[in-house]
Amino acid sequence: MPSSPSNDPSAPAPRGSRPVLRMLRARPEDVVDVFVYVVVLNLAIEYLPAVISEGFTLSLLTAVLLKLALEVVIIVKKRAMARFRGAITVRARITSGLLLWVAAAGSKLVVLWLVDLVFGDAVSLGGFVSVTLLVVSLLLVRSAVRGLLADGQDATGHSAENDPAPAPG
């Protein structure tokens, strides 16, 4: 009896589902980011009394939540910055600047709210100051580790020295 397309794992995915699967697939840099976030978060738990996690599993899950939240925050901040840079009038610049400030400050409050919503009292990132220090540390260390791992490679992972046609600019 032939198998139906929905039961056959080797059958191609229905049209429209592939972009969703690509979005859900973790890239190597996402995995590295989560590892970096786990290390930084656990150092914060050890050295900042306001940052608390009841166990390693919760700190790992918190790192994944922080990864997801910070990716969204980075997208929002990039859009706000592009809007700020593209503003021509003084009013547009002020509005864009306020939007950027709200995104920067509000993101910390959103992170605190998400952690409280998902983990309750089992995880605490402290207050606004400690979560700001944590987020800045996460992003700086992430950037440093990505820089160390990228050493001389382009975005595709190939050596930039052997590139026959270097990218302009």
Buried (B, 14 or more C-beta within 10 A) or exposed (E): EEEEEEEEEEEEEEEEEEEEEEEEEEEEEBEBBBBBBBBBBBBBBEEBEBBBBEEEEBBBBBBBBBBEBBEEBEEBBEEBBEBBEEBEEEEEBEBBBEBBEEBBEEBBEBBBEBBEEEBEEBBBBBEEEBBBBBBEBBBEBBEEBEEEEEEEEEEEEEEEEEEEEEEEE
